[in-house]
Amino acid sequence: MAPDAPAPSRIGQRICDAIKAQIASGRLGPGARLPSTRALAAEWGVSRTTVTAAYEQLIAEGYLETRQGARTQVARGLGCVAARQDAAAPSEVSNRLSAYGQRLEAFDLPAVPDRGLRVADFRYGDLAAADFPKLAWKKAVGAALLRRHGRLRYGDPSGSSALRVALQGYLWRARGLRCEPDQIIVVNGSQQGLDLCARLMLDPHDRVLMENPGYLLARQVFLAYGAEVVPVAVDREGMRTEGLPAARLAYTTPSHQFPLGSVLSAGRRRELLGWAERSGAYVIEDDYDSEYRYDIAPIPPLRALDGAGRVIYLGTISKTLSPTLRLGYLVVPPALSMAFVKTKRLTDRHSPSLEQEALAELIESGAYERHVRRVRRRNGERRAALLTALSDTVSDAVTVVGADAGLHVVAWLNRLPRSAEAEFIAHAHAAGLGLYPIEPLYAFDPAVGPPDSAGLVMGYAGLDEPTIRRGVRRLGELLEKFGCPPADRDPLRAA
C-alpha cells in the first residue's frame, strides 16, 4: 500500500495483514470463524465499510471464504499449509533449488559501495558522473523519442537494426574489426554476454580455460553452469598459450589483461587461435576497455585475426558512457548467430529499445567518438596524477603494473605480506579510503599462486586529481603505520 493512500485504505490493509499473520501463525486454523464486521469495526475503531472491504479483499485472495447465512471463516486447508511453509528449515528451502541455484549460493554478493569513504574511493569500474555527455545523450534520447512509431511492441532480440549498423561502422573505424550487422547481438552489458556464452557453449563438467588472475564474475558465470574452470597463468605477454589442455571455451582479455594489464603477444595470439581451431573450441575475447590506450595505438582485436570463426567478441559501453546504461554487444561467428538470438529472446526478449536507439543516434552523429576522445584525455590526466602521486609519496614501497592502458592500475605493496592484506584493507576503509585487494581475482592453482606481496586494484576514472593525491597521501600514511615506509624518494618502479 502506498504511503500516501487514503486513511481507510491504509487501515484496511493493516486489517488484512493482521488476519494473514494470524492464519500463518496457526492462531486462525482452517474453518475458524472471524468476528462479525460490526464487532471487528468496533475493535479497530473504524467503519463497518472498511472491515467489509478488508474481508472482501481476503476472500478474493483466497484466505477467507463465506457461505450464505454464516460468518466469514478461514479457507479450509490454508492455515496448515501456511504453517508448514513457516516451519520449513532454511536447508529444506535450499535443497529445493536447482543445481545451478545451489552453486550460486556459494558466491558472495559484491559489497554495497561505502558512502562513508570520504578521503578517496579507488573502486575499479566507477566513472566520474561529470564525464557523462549529458547534453549529447539528452539530444540523442529526444531524437529517438521523436522517431517512435505509433505502436509500442517487442523489438528484435538481436537488437535495434540502427544500433547494429552503427556498431558495425564503429568497430571497423575504432578496432579494425569487420563483421556484418547480423553477427552483432546487443546485450544488457558484458555480464549478460558472458551468461549467454555459457548457456550456449557449456554443459556441466565442460572445461573453460581462463586467465589467472582474471575477471571474477566471468569465473563465477562458468562455475554456476557447472563448468570446470582451468586457471592459466599470465605474464608480460599475456596468457601462456603453450601446451593448453582440451576445453570447450577459453576466456581472455588480450588487448589489456584484467587485471595485470599485459597485452597478448602476436605469437601467443596465433597459438591460441590455432588451439581453438584444432580442438573445436571457442575463444571469448573480452575487449572491455580498449578505448583507453595512452602511449601507443590501440591493439587490434583477436577477432580481427580469426579466419576460422572461433572467436566470440564481447564489447561494452560501461567504460565509455556509463555502467548504469547496461548496454553491451557480442560479435559472434555466423554459424552461431541464430542460436544467440534465440537465447537472448528467451532470456529477456530484448535490451531496452530507447537506450539502443539513443546510442545509435550518438554513434551516427559522431558525438560518441568525440566523447571517447574527450574522456580518454581526461582519464589520461587522472592516470598521470595517480602515477605521479604514487612516485612522490610511496616511492619504492609500491610497484605499479598495467599502467599503459585502461582505467586502473595494480599496485603491489612490496613490504606488506599477502597475509596482512585483509587487515590493511580494513584499516583503510576505517580511515575513509577505499582500497580493493587483488587476491579475490586469483583462482586456486597449486602450481602458480598469487605473489607473496599484498596487491591493490586501483581504479581512477571516478576521481579528480586533488582526490587522487589526497587518497595516495592517506595510503602512504597507512603504509607507514604498518611498518612499510618508502626507503627513499627514487622514481616509482614500473613493471
C-alpha positions in Angstrom: 0.0 0.0 0.0 1.4 3.4 -1.0 2.2 5.7 2.0 0.0 8.4 0.5 -3.0 6.2 0.2 -6.3 7.4 1.8 -6.5 6.6 5.5 -9.4 4.0 5.2 -7.3 2.1 2.6 -4.3 2.0 4.9 -6.3 0.8 7.8 -8.0 -1.8 5.6 -4.5 -3.1 4.6 -3.5 -3.3 8.2 -6.5 -5.4 9.0 -5.7 -7.7 6.0 -2.1 -8.0 7.2 -3.2 -8.8 10.8 -5.5 -11.6 9.7 -2.9 -13.1 7.3 -0.4 -13.1 10.1 -2.8 -15.0 12.4 -3.5 -17.5 9.7 0.2 -18.0 9.0 1.0 -18.5 12.7 -1.8 -21.1 13.1 -3.9 -19.0 15.6 -6.6 -19.0 13.0 -6.9 -22.5 11.6 -8.9 -23.8 8.6 -12.6 -23.2 9.1 -12.1 -20.8 12.0 -14.8 -18.2 12.1 -13.9 -14.5 12.1 -15.6 -11.8 14.1 -18.6 -10.1 12.5 -17.9 -6.9 10.6 -19.7 -4.9 13.3 -17.5 -6.5 16.1 -14.2 -6.0 14.3 -15.1 -2.5 13.3 -15.7 -1.6 17.0 -12.4 -3.3 18.0 -10.4 -1.3 15.4 -12.4 1.9 15.8 -13.3 2.0 12.1 -16.5 1.9 10.0 -18.1 -1.4 9.0 -17.5 -0.4 5.4 -13.7 -0.6 6.0 -13.9 -4.0 7.6 -16.2 -5.3 4.9 -13.8 -4.1 2.2 -10.9 -5.9 4.0 -12.9 -9.2 4.2 -13.8 -8.9 0.5 -10.1 -8.5 -0.4 -9.1 -11.5 1.7 -11.9 -13.6 0.1 -10.6 -12.5 -3.4 -7.1 -13.6 -2.4 -8.3 -17.0 -1.2 -7.6 -16.5 2.5 -11.2 -16.4 3.6 -14.5 -17.9 2.4 -18.1 -17.2 3.1 -21.4 -19.0 2.9 -25.0 -17.7 2.8 -26.2 -17.0 6.4 -22.9 -17.9 8.0 -20.0 -15.9 9.4 -16.9 -15.4 7.3 -14.3 -18.1 8.0 -10.7 -19.1 7.1 -10.5 -21.0 3.8 -10.2 -24.8 4.5 -6.7 -26.2 4.0 -5.0 -22.8 4.0 -3.8 -22.5 7.6 -1.9 -25.8 7.8 -0.1 -25.1 4.5 0.9 -21.7 5.7 2.1 -23.1 9.0 4.2 -25.8 7.2 5.8 -23.2 5.0 6.6 -21.1 8.0 8.2 -24.0 9.7 10.4 -25.1 6.8 14.0 -25.0 7.7 16.4 -22.9 5.6 18.2 -26.1 4.5 15.0 -27.5 3.2 14.4 -24.4 1.1 18.0 -24.6 -0.2 17.6 -28.2 -1.2 14.6 -27.3 -3.4 16.9 -25.1 -5.6 18.3 -26.5 -8.9 21.9 -27.5 -9.1 22.6 -24.1 -10.7 20.9 -22.3 -7.8 22.8 -24.3 -5.2 26.1 -23.4 -7.0 25.1 -19.7 -6.9 24.5 -19.9 -3.2 28.2 -20.3 -2.7 29.1 -17.0 -4.3 29.3 -13.8 -2.3 27.4 -10.7 -3.4 29.6 -7.7 -4.0 29.7 -5.2 -1.2 27.5 -2.2 -1.4 29.6 0.9 -2.2 30.6 2.6 1.1 29.3 6.2 1.1 31.5 6.9 4.1 34.7 6.8 2.1 35.3 10.5 2.4 39.0 10.6 1.5 39.0 8.7 -1.8 37.4 5.6 -3.2 39.7 3.8 -5.7 36.9 1.3 -6.7 37.6 -0.1 -10.2 34.6 0.3 -12.7 33.4 3.6 -11.3 33.2 6.5 -13.7 33.0 10.2 -12.9 29.4 11.4 -13.3 30.8 14.7 -14.6 32.2 12.9 -17.6 28.9 11.7 -18.9 27.8 13.6 -22.0 24.5 14.8 -20.6 23.6 17.2 -23.3 24.5 14.9 -26.2 22.7 12.0 -24.6 19.6 14.2 -23.9 19.6 15.2 -27.6 20.0 11.6 -28.7 17.2 10.4 -26.5 15.0 13.2 -27.8 15.7 12.3 -31.4 14.9 8.6 -30.6 11.6 9.5 -29.0 10.6 11.7 -32.0 11.2 8.7 -34.3 8.9 6.4 -32.3 6.2 4.6 -34.2 2.5 4.6 -33.4 2.6 1.3 -31.6 4.7 0.0 -28.7 5.8 -3.5 -29.4 8.6 -6.0 -28.6 11.7 -5.5 -30.6 14.2 -7.6 -32.4 16.0 -9.8 -29.8 19.3 -9.3 -31.6 19.0 -5.6 -31.0 17.9 -2.4 -32.9 18.9 -2.6 -36.5 20.0 1.0 -36.4 22.3 0.3 -33.5 23.8 -2.8 -35.0 24.6 -0.9 -38.2 26.1 1.9 -36.2 28.2 -0.6 -34.2 29.4 -2.3 -37.4 30.8 1.0 -38.6 32.3 2.0 -35.2 34.0 -1.4 -34.7 35.6 -1.1 -38.1 36.8 2.5 -37.5 37.9 2.1 -33.9 39.0 -1.5 -33.8 39.7 -2.7 -37.3 37.0 -5.4 -36.9 35.0 -6.4 -39.9 31.6 -8.0 -39.4 28.0 -8.0 -40.6 25.2 -6.5 -38.6 23.6 -9.9 -38.3 26.6 -11.1 -36.3 26.0 -8.4 -33.6 23.8 -9.2 -30.6 23.0 -6.3 -28.3 23.0 -7.4 -24.6 22.5 -5.9 -21.2 26.1 -5.3 -20.5 29.1 -7.6 -20.9 27.9 -9.7 -18.0 24.8 -10.9 -19.9 27.0 -11.5 -22.9 29.1 -13.9 -20.8 26.0 -15.6 -19.5 24.7 -16.2 -23.0 28.0 -17.7 -24.0 28.0 -20.1 -21.0 24.3 -21.1 -21.6 25.0 -21.9 -25.3 28.5 -23.3 -25.2 28.8 -25.2 -21.9 27.4 -28.4 -20.3 28.2 -29.4 -16.7 31.8 -30.6 -16.3 33.0 -29.0 -19.5 36.3 -27.2 -19.3 36.9 -23.5 -19.6 40.4 -22.0 -19.8 40.7 -18.7 -18.0 43.5 -16.3 -17.3 44.7 -16.3 -13.7 44.3 -13.8 -12.2 41.1 -12.8 -14.1 37.7 -11.3 -14.0 35.9 -12.8 -11.0 32.3 -12.5 -12.4 33.3 -14.3 -15.6 34.7 -17.2 -13.5 31.6 -17.3 -11.4 29.4 -17.4 -14.5 31.2 -20.5 -15.8 31.2 -22.2 -12.4 27.5 -21.6 -11.9 26.8 -23.6 -15.1 28.8 -26.5 -13.7 31.9 -26.0 -15.8 35.4 -26.8 -14.6 37.4 -23.6 -14.8 41.1 -24.3 -15.6 43.4 -21.4 -14.5 46.0 -20.4 -17.0 48.9 -18.3 -15.7 49.7 -14.9 -17.3 53.0 -13.0 -17.7 54.2 -9.9 -19.5 53.0 -11.4 -22.8 49.5 -12.2 -21.5 48.0 -15.7 -21.2 50.5 -18.5 -21.5 49.3 -20.4 -24.5 51.9 -23.2 -24.8 50.5 -26.7 -24.1 46.9 -25.7 -23.5 44.7 -28.6 -22.5 41.5 -29.5 -24.3 38.4 -27.4 -23.4 35.1 -26.1 -24.8 35.9 -22.4 -24.2 38.8 -20.1 -23.4 38.2 -16.7 -21.9 40.8 -14.0 -22.4 41.3 -10.2 -22.3 44.1 -10.0 -24.9 44.2 -6.2 -25.5 44.6 -5.4 -21.8 44.7 -8.4 -19.5 42.5 -7.9 -16.5 43.8 -7.0 -14.0 47.6 -7.1 -14.7 47.5 -5.1 -17.9 49.7 -7.1 -20.2 49.0 -7.5 -24.0 48.7 -10.9 -25.5 51.7 -11.1 -27.9 51.4 -11.8 -31.6 52.9 -15.3 -31.3 50.5 -16.2 -28.5 47.5 -14.9 -30.4 48.4 -17.3 -33.3 48.9 -20.1 -30.8 45.5 -19.5 -29.1 43.7 -19.3 -32.4 45.4 -22.5 -33.7 44.5 -24.3 -30.4 40.8 -23.3 -30.9 40.7 -24.5 -34.5 42.4 -27.8 -33.7 40.3 -28.6 -30.7 37.0 -27.2 -32.0 36.8 -24.8 -29.1 35.7 -21.1 -29.0 37.5 -18.2 -27.5 35.6 -15.4 -25.7 37.5 -12.1 -26.3 36.5 -9.6 -23.6 37.5 -6.2 -25.1 36.3 -4.3 -22.0 38.4 -1.1 -22.2 40.2 -1.0 -25.5 39.3 2.7 -26.0 41.8 3.7 -23.3 45.4 3.5 -24.6 47.6 6.4 -23.7 51.1 5.9 -25.1 50.6 3.6 -28.0 47.9 2.9 -30.7 45.0 0.6 -29.9 45.9 -3.1 -30.1 44.0 -4.9 -32.9 41.5 -7.4 -31.5 42.0 -11.1 -31.6 38.7 -11.3 -33.6 40.4 -9.4 -36.5 42.9 -12.3 -36.9 40.2 -15.1 -36.7 39.8 -16.8 -40.1 38.2 -19.9 -38.8 35.2 -18.4 -36.9 36.3 -19.5 -33.4 36.3 -16.1 -31.6 33.3 -14.5 -29.9 34.0 -10.8 -29.4 32.5 -9.1 -26.3 32.3 -5.3 -26.1 30.6 -2.8 -23.7 29.9 0.9 -23.3 30.2 0.6 -19.5 33.7 2.1 -19.5 33.0 4.9 -22.1 29.5 6.1 -21.2 28.2 4.6 -18.0 27.8 1.2 -16.4 24.3 2.2 -15.4 23.0 2.0 -19.0 23.6 -1.8 -19.2 24.4 -1.9 -22.9 27.0 -4.2 -24.5 27.3 -6.3 -27.6 28.6 -9.6 -28.9 30.1 -10.2 -32.3 29.6 -13.9 -33.0 30.6 -16.3 -35.8 27.9 -16.5 -38.4 27.2 -20.2 -37.6 26.3 -19.2 -34.0 24.3 -16.0 -34.6 20.8 -17.6 -34.7 21.4 -19.6 -31.6 22.4 -16.4 -29.7 19.4 -14.5 -31.0 17.0 -17.3 -29.8 18.7 -17.5 -26.4 18.6 -13.7 -26.0 14.8 -13.8 -26.8 14.2 -16.4 -24.2 16.2 -14.6 -21.6 14.6 -11.2 -21.7 13.1 -10.6 -25.2 15.5 -7.7 -26.0 17.5 -5.0 -24.4 15.8 -1.6 -23.7 14.8 -0.1 -27.1 15.0 3.6 -26.2 18.6 3.4 -24.9 19.6 1.4 -28.0 18.1 4.0 -30.4 19.7 6.8 -28.4 23.1 5.1 -28.6 22.7 4.5 -32.3 22.0 8.3 -32.7 25.0 9.1 -30.6 27.3 7.0 -32.8 25.8 8.0 -36.1 26.1 11.7 -35.3 29.8 11.4 -34.3 29.1 12.5 -30.8 30.1 9.2 -29.3 33.6 9.2 -30.8 34.1 12.8 -29.8 33.1 11.9 -26.3 35.5 8.9 -26.3 38.4 11.2 -27.3 37.5 13.6 -24.6 37.3 11.1 -21.8 40.4 9.4 -23.0 42.3 12.7 -22.5 40.6 13.2 -19.1 41.4 9.8 -17.9 45.0 10.2 -19.1 45.3 13.2 -16.8 43.9 11.2 -13.9 46.3 8.3 -14.7 49.3 10.7 -14.7 48.1 12.3 -11.4 47.9 8.8 -9.8 51.4 7.7 -11.1 53.0 11.0 -10.0 51.3 10.9 -6.6 52.5 7.3 -6.0 56.0 8.1 -7.1 56.2 11.2 -4.9 54.5 9.7 -1.9 55.3 6.0 -1.6 58.3 5.6 -3.9 59.7 2.0 -3.8 57.2 0.8 -1.3 54.9 0.2 -4.2 55.4 -1.4 -7.7 52.9 -0.4 -10.3 51.9 -2.7 -13.3 49.3 -2.3 -16.1 49.6 1.5 -16.3 49.9 1.7 -20.1 46.1 1.4 -20.7 42.7 1.1 -19.2 41.2 2.8 -16.2 43.1 1.0 -13.4 46.5 0.0 -12.2 47.7 -2.8 -10.0 49.8 -1.6 -7.1 52.0 -4.3 -5.4 52.8 -3.3 -1.8 56.4 -4.5 -1.7 56.8 -4.6 2.0 53.3 -5.7 3.1 52.9 -9.5 3.1 49.8 -11.0 1.5 48.8 -12.4 4.9 48.3 -8.8 6.1 46.3 -7.7 3.1 42.8 -8.1 4.6 43.8 -6.2 7.8 45.3 -3.4 5.8 42.2 -3.0 3.6 40.0 -2.9 6.8 42.2 -0.2 8.3 42.0 1.8 5.0 38.2 1.7 4.9 38.0 2.7 8.6 40.2 5.7 7.6 37.8 6.7 4.8 40.0 5.3 2.0 38.5 2.7 -0.5 41.2 0.2 -1.4 40.4 -3.2 -3.1 42.6 -6.3 -2.9 43.7 -8.3 -6.0 43.7 -11.7 -4.2 40.0 -12.5 -5.0 40.8 -12.3 -8.7 43.1 -15.3 -8.4 41.7 -18.8 -8.8 43.2 -21.6 -6.7 46.1 -23.1 -8.6 48.6 -25.3 -6.6 51.2 -24.8 -9.4 51.1 -21.0 -9.5 49.7 -18.9 -6.7 49.5 -15.2 -6.2 52.6 -13.3 -5.2 53.7 -13.1 -1.6 53.2 -9.3 -1.5 49.7 -7.7 -1.0 48.3 -6.1 -4.1 45.6 -3.5 -4.8 43.5 -2.9 -7.9 43.2 0.9 -8.0 40.6 2.5 -10.3 40.9 6.2 -11.0 38.2 7.1 -13.6 35.7 8.2 -10.9 38.1 10.6 -9.2 39.5 14.1 -9.8 43.2 14.9 -9.4 43.0 16.5 -5.9 41.1 13.5 -4.6 43.6 11.1 -6.1 46.5 12.9 -4.5 44.7 13.0 -1.1 44.0 9.3 -1.4 47.6 8.4 -2.1 48.8 10.5 0.8 46.5 8.5 3.1 47.8 5.3 1.5 51.3 6.4 2.4 50.3 7.1 6.0 48.7 3.7 6.3 51.8 2.0 4.9 54.0 3.8 7.5 51.7 2.7 10.3 52.1 -0.9 9.0 55.8 -0.5 9.1 56.2 -0.2 5.3 57.6 3.3 4.6 59.4 4.1 1.4 63.1 3.6 1.6 63.9 6.7 -0.5 62.4 9.1 -3.0 63.6 7.4 -6.1 61.1 7.4 -9.0 58.5 4.7 -8.8 59.4 1.4 -10.3 57.0 0.3 -13.0 56.8 -3.2 -14.4 
